[in-house]
Amino acid sequence: MQLNWLDEQTPKPKRLSSGFPEKMVLLDLETTGGKAIYHRVIEIGLLVIENGELIEKWQSFVDPEISLPPFIQRLTGISPGMLQGAPRFADIAQELLSKLEGRTLVAHNARFDYSFLKNEFERAGISYNAKPLCSVKLSRNLYPQFNRHGLSHIITRFGLSIENRHRALDDAEMIYGFFKKSSALFSDEEIEATCTAILKRPALPIKLDAKEVEKLPASPGVYYFYDDKGLLLYVGKSVHIRNRVMSHFSSDHKNPKDLQMSSKIAHVDFVQTPSDFGAQIHESNQIKALAPIYNRRLRKSKKLYQFRTHTDSEGYLQLGIESIDVNNPAADEHFGLFRSPRQASKKMEKLADQYFLCHKLLGLEGDSRNNKPCFRAQLNKCFGACCGKESADIYNQRMQTALRDYQIKIWPYGDAILIEERDTQNPDARCFHLVDRWRYLAKLRLIEDLYDHGFQLSAGQPPSQTPPQQSEPDTESRFDLDVYFILVRFIVDRDRAAMNNLHIHPLMRRPDEYCD
């Protein structure tokens, strides 16, 4: 699935989004009951996360020093015999504290787990204080379209696999699985904004009245920052407008742009959308149309670049960079879409590092026609394809693997489609997006409006496995690279489409006699 051609925020495999706290402990407790004052912990399970990577798993039974209620035994599967010989909390308190200190505590319904930890540490003569990150609140903020956010609902929603529900380590691993799924579905900025909103409430800019923030909805859409003279400063999008806006006012101001912009913001406006899909499309179009002074300059590219493969006389696949027709990105032997040769070259270097590809055969070093080993071969970063040490078949297989995710997506429908975007919380809030061959044609309020664009619904038409006969696109619907990536993410990724409650209606052209 092509999610990473230009989207540098897409997380790497097995790594959580950098929007989460840099150091975390994902923790779950099993207890003898629900009141921390007199019930006790019987099991602790935790995962230590640093820089998005899982570095440690830890589990321990705990002797509660009181009887184990039958209903807890039935719920957890933990029997009194399993706790025989287990350490008391005081015996493991220092070891547990060493894993918690300096890390953000994360738990599902964090108030429950934190209250038990605090009371158990206090009994052991240790003061423990933390600002926990609640994964229930995280789910509510990232997925407002769902009503239930218990761990069982999240497990079902994301198809997570668990062996022992209501066991500490297993449940902690489900939080990790939920974070991994969310890392693939949301940008680092979106996740960071949500975590920031849960962990702390930033101070408002000096020129911004609190009422400006209070009016903001906890729903998807696009927001606009203006100064006191009405100048548009910034346009952004979010699945939770209020949280994302507040994240700009964080006291640490990791982004210098936020610090500079914050002092000027006097007014905030917004446009709600049924889902993240509509927010991304609207944000992209608005930034191009309005050119806010603090946004990265998005523009419709007049020229694009792709990788192109060809086989040399020795049978090795070589890779080059070619400019292409922006309205007709090629698919055969072409890979990727880039705004500039430099951007394509940087991506090529990353692929070479990841797959041990030869810089000579990629055109990044010297003359590929001589048989001298490349510089990287001396560093064992190339296996010798440049000098015949590695066979063409083996090298080509690795090259094809490296390029597999960069294949141009063939339009999977026979003609245009209508993407129906619904708000699950408000059935009356829906809109329609007219799209043809990765080109965004129009946003429609009523489904009947598509007739004005020369289309009608094609009942029961399945996705086509072959591309349609292409006609010349209208000048009004030129290929837009940013919109293309958004469409690929939401149309190709069925999970993402389902999460955003998108429904696709195949269309067909209206007969000429019915068109104006």
C-alpha positions in Angstrom: 0.0 0.0 0.0 1.4 3.3 -1.0 1.4 5.5 2.0 5.0 6.8 2.2 6.0 8.4 -1.1 5.9 11.9 0.3 4.3 11.2 3.7 7.3 11.2 6.0 4.9 11.0 9.0 4.0 7.4 8.1 5.5 5.3 10.9 8.2 2.7 10.2 7.3 -1.0 10.9 7.3 -1.9 14.6 7.7 1.7 15.6 5.0 3.9 17.2 4.3 7.4 16.1 6.7 10.1 17.4 3.6 12.0 18.5 3.4 9.7 21.5 5.5 10.6 24.6 9.2 9.7 23.9 9.3 7.5 27.0 6.2 5.5 28.1 5.2 2.6 30.3 2.0 0.9 29.0 0.6 -0.7 32.2 -2.3 -2.8 33.3 -3.2 -4.1 36.8 -5.4 -6.9 38.0 -6.8 -6.3 41.5 -9.0 -7.9 44.2 -11.7 -5.3 43.5 -12.5 -1.8 42.4 -11.6 0.4 45.4 -8.0 1.4 45.7 -8.3 2.3 49.4 -8.8 -1.3 50.6 -8.5 -3.6 47.6 -5.1 -4.8 46.5 -3.1 -5.5 43.3 -2.7 -9.1 42.3 -0.9 -8.8 39.0 1.2 -6.2 37.2 2.0 -6.2 33.5 3.8 -3.5 31.6 5.6 -2.6 28.3 8.4 -0.1 28.3 8.5 2.1 25.1 11.3 4.5 24.2 11.4 6.5 21.0 8.5 4.4 19.6 10.2 1.1 20.1 9.2 -1.7 22.6 12.3 -2.3 24.7 11.0 -4.4 27.6 8.1 -6.5 28.8 7.7 -7.1 32.5 5.1 -9.1 34.5 4.7 -10.2 38.1 2.0 -11.7 40.3 1.6 -9.9 43.6 0.6 -11.4 46.9 -2.4 -9.2 48.0 -2.2 -10.4 51.6 -6.0 -10.7 51.6 -8.4 -13.3 50.2 -9.1 -13.4 46.5 -12.8 -13.0 45.7 -14.4 -15.7 43.6 -15.7 -13.3 41.0 -12.2 -12.0 40.4 -11.0 -15.5 40.0 -13.7 -16.1 37.3 -13.0 -12.8 35.6 -9.2 -13.0 35.4 -8.5 -16.8 35.6 -6.1 -16.1 38.5 -6.4 -18.6 41.3 -5.1 -18.4 44.9 -2.6 -21.1 44.0 -1.1 -18.9 41.3 -0.4 -16.2 43.9 1.3 -18.6 46.4 4.9 -17.6 46.8 4.4 -14.4 44.8 6.2 -11.3 46.2 4.3 -8.7 48.1 4.0 -5.2 46.5 6.6 -3.8 48.9 9.1 -6.5 47.7 8.9 -5.3 44.1 8.2 -1.6 44.7 11.7 -0.3 44.0 12.1 -2.4 40.8 8.7 -1.3 39.6 9.5 2.4 40.5 12.7 2.2 38.4 10.7 1.3 35.4 8.1 4.0 35.9 10.3 6.9 36.8 11.1 9.3 34.0 8.4 7.8 31.8 4.8 8.7 31.0 2.4 6.2 32.6 -0.2 4.9 30.1 -3.2 2.8 31.1 -6.7 2.1 29.9 -9.0 4.0 32.3 -5.8 5.4 33.8 -7.5 6.9 36.9 -8.2 3.3 38.1 -4.6 2.0 37.6 -3.0 5.1 38.9 -5.0 5.2 42.1 -4.0 1.6 42.9 -0.4 2.3 42.1 -0.4 5.4 44.3 -2.0 3.6 47.2 0.3 0.5 47.0 3.4 2.7 46.8 2.2 4.7 49.8 1.7 1.4 51.8 5.3 0.6 51.0 6.4 4.0 52.3 7.1 5.5 48.8 5.6 8.7 47.3 4.6 8.2 43.7 3.1 11.0 41.6 2.5 11.0 37.9 0.3 12.6 35.2 -1.1 9.5 33.4 -2.1 9.3 29.8 -5.4 7.5 29.5 -5.8 5.4 26.4 -9.6 5.5 26.8 -9.5 9.3 26.4 -7.1 8.9 23.5 -9.5 6.6 21.8 -12.4 9.0 22.4 -10.5 11.9 20.9 -9.0 10.1 17.9 -12.2 8.1 17.1 -15.2 10.3 18.0 -17.3 8.4 15.5 -17.5 5.5 17.9 -19.6 5.4 21.1 -17.7 2.7 23.1 -14.0 2.8 24.0 -13.6 0.0 26.4 -10.6 -2.3 25.8 -12.9 -5.1 24.6 -14.4 -2.8 22.0 -11.0 -1.6 20.8 -9.8 -5.2 20.5 -12.8 -6.0 18.3 -12.6 -2.8 16.3 -9.0 -3.3 15.2 -9.1 -7.1 15.0 -6.4 -7.4 17.7 -5.5 -10.9 18.9 -5.4 -11.7 22.6 -5.0 -15.0 24.5 -5.9 -14.0 28.0 -8.3 -11.1 28.4 -8.2 -9.6 31.9 -4.6 -10.6 32.4 -2.2 -7.7 33.1 0.5 -8.2 30.4 -2.0 -9.3 27.7 -4.2 -6.3 28.3 -1.1 -4.0 28.3 -0.1 -5.5 24.9 -3.6 -4.6 23.6 -2.9 -0.9 24.4 0.3 -1.3 22.4 -1.6 -2.8 19.5 -4.1 0.0 19.6 -1.2 2.6 19.5 0.4 0.8 16.5 -2.9 0.8 14.6 -3.4 4.5 15.4 0.2 5.3 14.4 -0.7 4.1 10.9 -4.0 5.9 10.7 -3.0 9.4 12.0 -0.1 11.8 11.6 2.5 12.4 14.3 1.0 16.0 14.7 -2.5 14.6 15.2 -1.4 12.1 17.9 0.8 14.6 19.6 -2.0 17.2 19.8 -4.3 14.6 21.3 -1.7 13.5 23.9 -0.9 17.1 24.8 -4.6 17.9 25.3 -5.0 14.9 27.7 -1.8 15.6 29.6 -1.9 19.3 30.0 -3.9 22.4 29.1 -1.7 25.1 27.5 -2.0 28.8 28.1 -3.8 30.8 25.4 -2.1 33.4 23.3 -2.3 36.9 24.8 -4.5 38.3 22.0 -6.9 35.3 21.9 -10.1 35.4 24.0 -11.0 32.2 25.7 -14.4 32.3 24.0 -12.7 31.7 20.7 -11.5 28.3 21.9 -14.7 27.4 23.8 -16.7 27.6 20.5 -14.4 25.0 18.8 -16.0 21.6 18.3 -14.6 18.2 19.3 -15.0 16.9 15.8 -13.1 16.7 12.5 -12.6 19.7 10.3 -10.4 22.5 9.2 -9.4 25.5 11.4 -8.2 29.0 10.5 -5.9 31.4 12.5 -6.2 35.1 11.9 -4.4 38.1 13.4 -6.2 41.2 14.9 -6.3 42.8 11.4 -8.0 39.8 9.8 -4.9 38.5 8.0 -5.0 34.7 7.6 -2.0 33.2 9.4 -2.5 29.5 9.2 -4.9 26.7 8.0 -4.8 23.3 9.6 -7.0 20.1 9.9 -7.7 17.6 12.6 -10.0 14.8 13.7 -10.6 16.9 16.9 -10.4 20.6 16.1 -10.3 21.9 19.7 -7.4 19.6 20.7 -5.4 20.4 17.7 -5.8 24.1 18.1 -4.8 23.9 21.7 -1.7 22.0 20.8 -0.4 25.0 19.0 -0.3 26.9 22.3 1.9 24.3 24.2 4.3 26.1 26.5 7.3 24.1 25.2 6.7 25.3 21.6 8.8 22.5 19.9 8.0 24.2 16.6 9.5 27.8 16.4 6.8 28.6 13.9 4.1 28.0 16.6 5.8 30.3 19.0 6.0 33.2 16.5 2.5 32.6 15.2 1.0 32.2 18.7 1.8 35.8 19.6 -0.3 37.0 16.6 -3.4 34.9 16.8 -6.5 36.9 17.7 -9.3 34.9 16.0 -10.0 31.3 15.2 -12.6 30.1 12.7 -13.4 26.6 11.6 -15.3 24.4 9.1 -16.6 21.0 10.3 -16.4 17.9 8.1 -18.0 14.5 8.6 -14.6 12.8 8.8 -10.9 13.1 8.5 -11.1 12.4 4.8 -13.1 15.6 4.1 -10.8 17.5 6.5 -7.7 16.5 4.6 -9.2 17.3 1.2 -10.5 20.7 2.3 -7.2 21.6 4.1 -5.2 20.8 0.9 -7.4 22.9 -1.3 -7.7 25.8 1.1 -3.9 26.1 1.6 -3.4 26.3 -2.2 -6.2 28.8 -2.7 -5.6 31.1 0.3 -1.7 30.8 0.8 -1.6 31.5 4.6 1.7 33.0 5.6 2.7 30.3 8.1 1.8 27.2 6.0 4.2 25.2 4.0 3.7 26.3 0.4 1.5 23.7 -1.2 1.0 24.1 -4.9 -0.2 22.2 -7.9 2.9 20.8 -9.5 3.5 21.6 -13.1 6.1 19.0 -13.3 6.6 15.6 -11.5 9.3 13.1 -11.4 9.4 9.3 -11.2 11.8 6.4 -11.0 12.2 4.4 -14.2 13.8 1.0 -14.4 15.8 -0.5 -17.3 18.0 -3.6 -17.6 21.7 -3.1 -18.6 23.6 -5.5 -20.9 24.6 -7.7 -17.9 21.0 -8.2 -16.9 21.0 -5.9 -13.8 18.1 -3.5 -13.1 19.2 0.1 -13.1 17.2 3.0 -11.8 16.9 6.5 -13.2 14.9 9.7 -12.5 12.7 11.1 -15.3 10.3 14.0 -15.6 6.7 13.1 -16.6 3.5 14.6 -17.8 1.8 15.8 -14.7 -1.6 14.8 -16.1 -0.5 11.3 -17.1 1.7 9.6 -14.5 3.0 6.5 -16.2 2.7 3.0 -14.6 4.8 0.6 -16.7 8.3 0.4 -15.3 7.8 3.7 -13.5 7.6 4.1 -9.7 6.9 6.8 -7.2 5.9 10.4 -7.7 8.1 13.3 -6.6 8.1 17.0 -6.8 11.8 17.4 -7.7 14.8 15.4 -8.8 16.4 16.1 -5.4 13.4 14.6 -3.6 13.5 11.5 -5.8 17.3 11.2 -5.3 16.9 11.4 -1.5 14.3 8.6 -1.5 16.6 6.6 -3.7 19.4 6.9 -1.2 17.1 5.7 1.6 16.1 2.7 -0.4 19.7 1.9 -1.1 20.5 2.0 2.6 17.5 -0.2 3.5 17.9 -2.8 0.7 21.7 -2.7 0.2 21.3 -1.5 -3.4 24.3 -0.4 -5.4 24.9 3.3 -5.8 26.4 2.8 -9.3 23.4 0.9 -10.6 21.2 3.7 -9.1 23.2 6.4 -10.9 24.3 7.9 -7.6 28.0 7.1 -8.1 30.4 7.1 -11.0 30.1 5.1 -14.2 28.0 1.9 -14.0 29.7 0.5 -17.1 33.1 -0.3 -15.5 33.5 -3.3 -13.3 35.2 -1.7 -10.4 33.4 -2.1 -7.0 31.6 1.0 -5.7 32.6 2.7 -2.6 29.7 1.2 -0.6 30.9 -2.3 -1.5 34.0 -1.6 0.6 31.7 -0.8 3.6 29.7 -4.0 3.0 26.6 -1.8 2.2 26.6 -3.2 -1.4 26.9 -6.9 -2.1 28.9 -6.5 -5.3 26.4 -6.2 -8.1 28.6 -3.4 -9.5 31.5 -5.8 -10.1 29.7 -9.0 -10.8 30.1 -10.4 -7.3 26.4 -10.7 -6.8 24.2 -12.3 -9.5 21.7 -10.2 -11.4 18.8 -12.4 -10.4 19.4 -12.0 -6.6 20.1 -8.2 -7.0 17.0 -7.7 -9.2 14.8 -9.5 -6.6 16.0 -7.1 -3.9 15.5 -4.1 -6.2 11.9 -5.2 -7.1 11.2 -5.6 -3.4 12.4 -2.1 -2.7 10.2 -0.6 -5.4 7.1 -2.7 -4.7 5.4 -0.2 -2.5 6.1 2.6 -5.0 4.0 1.2 -7.9 1.7 3.8 -9.4 -1.9 2.9 -8.3 -4.1 2.1 -11.3 -7.5 3.6 -11.0 -9.6 0.7 -9.8 -13.0 1.8 -11.2 -14.5 1.8 -14.7 -15.3 5.5 -14.5 -15.7 8.2 -11.9 -16.9 7.5 -8.4 -18.9 9.4 -5.8 -17.5 9.2 -2.3 -20.2 9.6 0.3 -18.8 10.9 3.6 -21.1 10.4 6.7 -20.9 11.7 10.2 -21.9 8.8 12.5 -22.8 11.1 15.3 -25.0 13.3 13.1 -26.8 11.4 10.3 -27.8 14.7 8.7 -24.2 15.8 8.3 -22.9 14.2 5.1 -21.5 15.3 1.8 -20.3 13.8 -1.5 -17.0 14.0 -3.3 -16.8 13.5 -7.0 -13.6 11.9 -8.1 -12.3 10.6 -11.5 -9.0 8.9 -12.1 -7.4 10.3 -8.9 -8.6 13.8 -9.8 -10.9 15.6 -7.3 -13.7 17.2 -9.4 -16.1 18.7 -6.9 -17.7 18.6 -3.4 -21.5 18.1 -3.6 -24.0 18.7 -0.9 -26.8 16.6 -2.6 -26.3 13.4 -4.5 -28.5 14.8 -7.3 -25.9 17.5 -8.0 -23.7 14.9 -9.8 -26.1 15.1 -12.8 -24.9 18.7 -13.4 -21.4 17.3 -13.8 -22.5 14.8 -16.5 -22.6 11.6 -14.3 -25.2 9.3 -12.9 -25.2 6.4 -10.4 -24.1 3.0 -11.9 -26.1 0.5 -9.8 -24.2 -2.6 -8.8 -21.1 -1.8 -10.8 -18.1 -3.6 -9.2 -14.5 -2.2 -9.2 -12.8 -2.8 -12.5 -9.5 -4.8 -12.7 -8.4 -2.9 -15.8 -8.1 0.8 -16.3 -10.9 2.6 -18.2 -10.5 4.1 -21.6 -9.0 7.5 -20.9 -10.3 10.7 -22.3 -8.5 14.0 -22.0 -9.0 15.5 -18.5 -10.6 18.9 -18.1 -8.2 21.7 -17.4 -10.2 22.4 -14.2 -9.3 18.9 -12.9 -5.6 18.7 -13.3 -3.7 16.0 -11.4 -2.9 17.2 -7.9 -0.2 15.3 -6.1 -1.4 16.1 -2.5 -5.0 15.1 -3.3 -3.7 12.0 -5.1 -2.0 10.8 -1.9 -5.1 11.5 0.2 -7.3 9.6 -2.2 -4.8 6.6 -2.3 -4.8 6.5 1.5 -8.5 6.5 1.9 -9.7 4.5 -1.2 -7.0 1.8 -1.2 -6.9 1.4 2.6 -10.3 -0.2 3.4 -9.7 0.0 7.1 -9.1 3.7 6.9 -12.2 4.1 4.7 -14.3 2.1 7.2 -13.0 4.1 10.1 -14.1 7.3 8.4 -17.5 5.8 7.4 -16.8 6.4 3.7 -19.1 4.7 1.1 -18.1 4.6 -2.6 -20.7 4.7 -5.4 -19.5 3.8 -8.9 -20.8 6.2 -11.6 -21.3 6.2 -15.3 -21.5 9.0 -17.9 -24.9 10.4 -18.6 -26.0 9.9 -22.2 -25.3 12.9 -24.4 -29.0 13.6 -25.1 -29.5 14.2 -21.3 -26.5 16.5 -20.8 -26.7 20.2 -21.3 
